[in-house]
Amino acid sequence: MIRTEGITKSYGSLQVLKGIDLEVADGEIISIFGASGAGKSTFLQILGTLDEPDAGEIYYDDVNVRTLKETQLARFRNRQIGFVFQFHHLLPEFTALENVCIPAFIMGIPKQEAEERAMALLQDLNLADRASHKPAELSGGEQQRVAVARALINKPAVLLADEPSGNLDSRNKKELHDLLRRIHDEKGQTIIIVTHDKELSAIAHRRLLMKDGKLYND
């Protein structure tokens, strides 16, 4: 479903990514691990079209996203890619329900349908009773589950998670691990995870080590 060819990225004289080739099958869970500064998050942001490589190609279902114009790329990202980050990036002035709805509103989904989708996700993630709460009124684990619901509302082709359990305590980490596994099992969701967490990495079908700007099978 996803294919990259020869992805490179440098910051000044420092070359972080040195020609990365990767193929990801539909419904596969992949984890990427490695030392801090190895380029894992950089690669994930390039894969998610949030950043551009210096060279190389990125294909989603044989569509080369690097050929898309800016507005086309923004539409593609909104519809095809869900993001979960270490820090939840929830908007503090909005409720959990409103935060989950935002990508659907951007997609042009009518308000009632967006809210119905969002509430269904919150119910599925055991957050229905927290729908009207703002982020400051939620625990760290609840905020991360809201972020997962937000990432899933547009039914993306792939879920990209960058250190999603890095800011959670051990109980909430386990809940997140179980949640991601359940999302895959129930929805067949393709998931790519960057993580230092060995337990989270263990849910993947394939573990990849990023070292010296390259990816290696673990």
FINURO-253559 format. One record per residue (C-alpha): residue number from 1; residue in one letter; z, y, x. Coordinates in steps of 0.05 Angstrom, whole numbers. Layout:
BEGIN
{pos:NUM	code:A	z:Z	y:Y	x:X}
...
END
This chain:
BEGIN
{pos:1	code:M	z:0	y:0	x:0}
{pos:2	code:I	z:15	y:47	x:58}
{pos:3	code:R	z:-19	y:48	x:125}
{pos:4	code:T	z:-11	y:95	x:185}
{pos:5	code:E	z:-57	y:96	x:245}
{pos:6	code:G	z:-40	y:129	x:312}
{pos:7	code:I	z:13	y:178	x:287}
{pos:8	code:T	z:35	y:225	x:343}
{pos:9	code:K	z:82	y:284	x:342}
{pos:10	code:S	z:107	y:330	x:397}
{pos:11	code:Y	z:155	y:389	x:399}
{pos:12	code:G	z:134	y:431	x:458}
{pos:13	code:S	z:130	y:385	x:518}
{pos:14	code:L	z:172	y:330	x:484}
{pos:15	code:Q	z:129	y:276	x:452}
{pos:16	code:V	z:171	y:244	x:398}
{pos:17	code:L	z:120	y:197	x:366}
{pos:18	code:K	z:70	y:163	x:411}
{pos:19	code:G	z:18	y:131	x:366}
{pos:20	code:I	z:51	y:94	x:309}
{pos:21	code:D	z:13	y:42	x:269}
{pos:22	code:L	z:48	y:14	x:207}
{pos:23	code:E	z:28	y:-25	x:146}
{pos:24	code:V	z:74	y:-30	x:85}
{pos:25	code:A	z:61	y:-78	x:28}
{pos:26	code:D	z:72	y:-61	x:-44}
{pos:27	code:G	z:143	y:-80	x:-63}
{pos:28	code:E	z:167	y:-87	x:8}
{pos:29	code:I	z:234	y:-60	x:34}
{pos:30	code:I	z:230	y:-36	x:106}
{pos:31	code:S	z:286	y:-8	x:148}
{pos:32	code:I	z:276	y:33	x:211}
{pos:33	code:F	z:333	y:39	x:261}
{pos:34	code:G	z:342	y:65	x:332}
{pos:35	code:A	z:381	y:114	x:373}
{pos:36	code:S	z:393	y:185	x:351}
{pos:37	code:G	z:334	y:229	x:370}
{pos:38	code:A	z:286	y:170	x:372}
{pos:39	code:G	z:241	y:202	x:319}
{pos:40	code:K	z:259	y:161	x:258}
{pos:41	code:S	z:270	y:220	x:211}
{pos:42	code:T	z:209	y:256	x:239}
{pos:43	code:F	z:166	y:196	x:223}
{pos:44	code:L	z:195	y:189	x:153}
{pos:45	code:Q	z:181	y:262	x:138}
{pos:46	code:I	z:109	y:254	x:163}
{pos:47	code:L	z:103	y:191	x:121}
{pos:48	code:G	z:128	y:231	x:61}
{pos:49	code:T	z:78	y:288	x:75}
{pos:50	code:L	z:135	y:338	x:87}
{pos:51	code:D	z:111	y:347	x:158}
{pos:52	code:E	z:44	y:339	x:192}
{pos:53	code:P	z:30	y:295	x:253}
{pos:54	code:D	z:-8	y:323	x:313}
{pos:55	code:A	z:-57	y:265	x:305}
{pos:56	code:G	z:-67	y:202	x:265}
{pos:57	code:E	z:-81	y:182	x:193}
{pos:58	code:I	z:-37	y:164	x:133}
{pos:59	code:Y	z:-65	y:123	x:76}
{pos:60	code:Y	z:-34	y:108	x:8}
{pos:61	code:D	z:-76	y:56	x:-29}
{pos:62	code:D	z:-134	y:74	x:16}
{pos:63	code:V	z:-129	y:149	x:1}
{pos:64	code:N	z:-124	y:188	x:66}
{pos:65	code:V	z:-71	y:240	x:48}
{pos:66	code:R	z:-88	y:282	x:108}
{pos:67	code:T	z:-154	y:301	x:75}
{pos:68	code:L	z:-119	y:330	x:13}
{pos:69	code:K	z:-114	y:405	x:4}
{pos:70	code:E	z:-45	y:436	x:-1}
{pos:71	code:T	z:-42	y:437	x:-77}
{pos:72	code:Q	z:-69	y:366	x:-81}
{pos:73	code:L	z:-18	y:343	x:-30}
{pos:74	code:A	z:40	y:376	x:-68}
{pos:75	code:R	z:17	y:341	x:-132}
{pos:76	code:F	z:10	y:275	x:-95}
{pos:77	code:R	z:80	y:281	x:-64}
{pos:78	code:N	z:111	y:298	x:-131}
{pos:79	code:R	z:80	y:238	x:-167}
{pos:80	code:Q	z:78	y:184	x:-113}
{pos:81	code:I	z:138	y:194	x:-68}
{pos:82	code:G	z:213	y:196	x:-83}
{pos:83	code:F	z:261	y:223	x:-31}
{pos:84	code:V	z:334	y:208	x:-19}
{pos:85	code:F	z:369	y:244	x:38}
{pos:86	code:Q	z:436	y:238	x:73}
{pos:87	code:F	z:457	y:304	x:43}
{pos:88	code:H	z:440	y:302	x:-30}
{pos:89	code:H	z:406	y:370	x:-37}
{pos:90	code:L	z:427	y:376	x:-109}
{pos:91	code:L	z:422	y:447	x:-138}
{pos:92	code:P	z:494	y:469	x:-149}
{pos:93	code:E	z:481	y:513	x:-210}
{pos:94	code:F	z:449	y:456	x:-250}
{pos:95	code:T	z:481	y:395	x:-283}
{pos:96	code:A	z:467	y:324	x:-261}
{pos:97	code:L	z:418	y:316	x:-319}
{pos:98	code:E	z:381	y:380	x:-301}
{pos:99	code:N	z:378	y:361	x:-227}
{pos:100	code:V	z:346	y:294	x:-244}
{pos:101	code:C	z:296	y:328	x:-291}
{pos:102	code:I	z:269	y:377	x:-239}
{pos:103	code:P	z:213	y:333	x:-209}
{pos:104	code:A	z:191	y:315	x:-280}
{pos:105	code:F	z:187	y:388	x:-299}
{pos:106	code:I	z:146	y:402	x:-237}
{pos:107	code:M	z:100	y:345	x:-258}
{pos:108	code:G	z:90	y:378	x:-326}
{pos:109	code:I	z:127	y:327	x:-368}
{pos:110	code:P	z:153	y:358	x:-433}
{pos:111	code:K	z:227	y:376	x:-434}
{pos:112	code:Q	z:248	y:324	x:-485}
{pos:113	code:E	z:212	y:267	x:-450}
{pos:114	code:A	z:239	y:289	x:-382}
{pos:115	code:E	z:310	y:291	x:-409}
{pos:116	code:E	z:302	y:223	x:-442}
{pos:117	code:R	z:277	y:193	x:-376}
{pos:118	code:A	z:333	y:226	x:-338}
{pos:119	code:M	z:387	y:203	x:-385}
{pos:120	code:A	z:360	y:132	x:-384}
{pos:121	code:L	z:365	y:132	x:-308}
{pos:122	code:L	z:434	y:162	x:-309}
{pos:123	code:Q	z:456	y:108	x:-358}
{pos:124	code:D	z:425	y:55	x:-314}
{pos:125	code:L	z:465	y:83	x:-254}
{pos:126	code:N	z:530	y:86	x:-294}
{pos:127	code:L	z:529	y:162	x:-295}
{pos:128	code:A	z:517	y:177	x:-369}
{pos:129	code:D	z:586	y:207	x:-377}
{pos:130	code:R	z:573	y:253	x:-317}
{pos:131	code:A	z:506	y:280	x:-342}
{pos:132	code:S	z:535	y:349	x:-360}
{pos:133	code:H	z:574	y:356	x:-295}
{pos:134	code:K	z:552	y:400	x:-238}
{pos:135	code:P	z:549	y:372	x:-167}
{pos:136	code:A	z:616	y:403	x:-147}
{pos:137	code:E	z:648	y:363	x:-203}
{pos:138	code:L	z:620	y:296	x:-177}
{pos:139	code:S	z:644	y:250	x:-121}
{pos:140	code:G	z:600	y:239	x:-60}
{pos:141	code:G	z:578	y:171	x:-87}
{pos:142	code:E	z:561	y:201	x:-155}
{pos:143	code:Q	z:521	y:257	x:-123}
{pos:144	code:Q	z:481	y:206	x:-84}
{pos:145	code:R	z:467	y:165	x:-147}
{pos:146	code:V	z:443	y:229	x:-181}
{pos:147	code:A	z:397	y:240	x:-121}
{pos:148	code:V	z:370	y:169	x:-129}
{pos:149	code:A	z:357	y:181	x:-203}
{pos:150	code:R	z:321	y:246	x:-186}
{pos:151	code:A	z:278	y:208	x:-135}
{pos:152	code:L	z:259	y:156	x:-187}
{pos:153	code:I	z:244	y:199	x:-248}
{pos:154	code:N	z:169	y:204	x:-236}
{pos:155	code:K	z:164	y:129	x:-223}
{pos:156	code:P	z:140	y:139	x:-151}
{pos:157	code:A	z:99	y:88	x:-112}
{pos:158	code:V	z:149	y:91	x:-55}
{pos:159	code:L	z:222	y:111	x:-45}
{pos:160	code:L	z:237	y:142	x:23}
{pos:161	code:A	z:310	y:144	x:42}
{pos:162	code:D	z:335	y:181	x:104}
{pos:163	code:E	z:405	y:158	x:124}
{pos:164	code:P	z:424	y:153	x:49}
{pos:165	code:S	z:492	y:123	x:63}
{pos:166	code:G	z:508	y:166	x:124}
{pos:167	code:N	z:554	y:213	x:85}
{pos:168	code:L	z:590	y:160	x:43}
{pos:169	code:D	z:655	y:122	x:51}
{pos:170	code:S	z:654	y:46	x:55}
{pos:171	code:R	z:661	y:33	x:-20}
{pos:172	code:N	z:606	y:82	x:-39}
{pos:173	code:K	z:562	y:54	x:17}
{pos:174	code:K	z:566	y:-16	x:-13}
{pos:175	code:E	z:551	y:11	x:-82}
{pos:176	code:L	z:489	y:47	x:-55}
{pos:177	code:H	z:466	y:-16	x:-18}
{pos:178	code:D	z:474	y:-56	x:-82}
{pos:179	code:L	z:438	y:-2	x:-122}
{pos:180	code:L	z:377	y:0	x:-76}
{pos:181	code:R	z:372	y:-76	x:-77}
{pos:182	code:R	z:376	y:-76	x:-153}
{pos:183	code:I	z:323	y:-21	x:-159}
{pos:184	code:H	z:277	y:-65	x:-117}
{pos:185	code:D	z:293	y:-129	x:-155}
{pos:186	code:E	z:284	y:-97	x:-224}
{pos:187	code:K	z:227	y:-49	x:-212}
{pos:188	code:G	z:191	y:-80	x:-152}
{pos:189	code:Q	z:202	y:-13	x:-117}
{pos:190	code:T	z:173	y:-3	x:-48}
{pos:191	code:I	z:229	y:26	x:-5}
{pos:192	code:I	z:229	y:52	x:67}
{pos:193	code:I	z:298	y:67	x:96}
{pos:194	code:V	z:317	y:103	x:160}
{pos:195	code:T	z:389	y:83	x:176}
{pos:196	code:H	z:441	y:70	x:229}
{pos:197	code:D	z:479	y:27	x:178}
{pos:198	code:K	z:471	y:-47	x:196}
{pos:199	code:E	z:492	y:-70	x:127}
{pos:200	code:L	z:441	y:-25	x:93}
{pos:201	code:S	z:388	y:-46	x:143}
{pos:202	code:A	z:403	y:-119	x:126}
{pos:203	code:I	z:375	y:-112	x:54}
{pos:204	code:A	z:305	y:-101	x:83}
{pos:205	code:H	z:251	y:-153	x:85}
{pos:206	code:R	z:231	y:-125	x:153}
{pos:207	code:R	z:271	y:-86	x:205}
{pos:208	code:L	z:234	y:-42	x:254}
{pos:209	code:L	z:263	y:-12	x:317}
{pos:210	code:M	z:240	y:57	x:338}
{pos:211	code:K	z:244	y:65	x:413}
{pos:212	code:D	z:207	y:109	x:463}
{pos:213	code:G	z:163	y:138	x:407}
{pos:214	code:K	z:139	y:69	x:383}
{pos:215	code:L	z:157	y:20	x:328}
{pos:216	code:Y	z:175	y:-52	x:344}
{pos:217	code:N	z:191	y:-112	x:300}
{pos:218	code:D	z:265	y:-128	x:306}
END
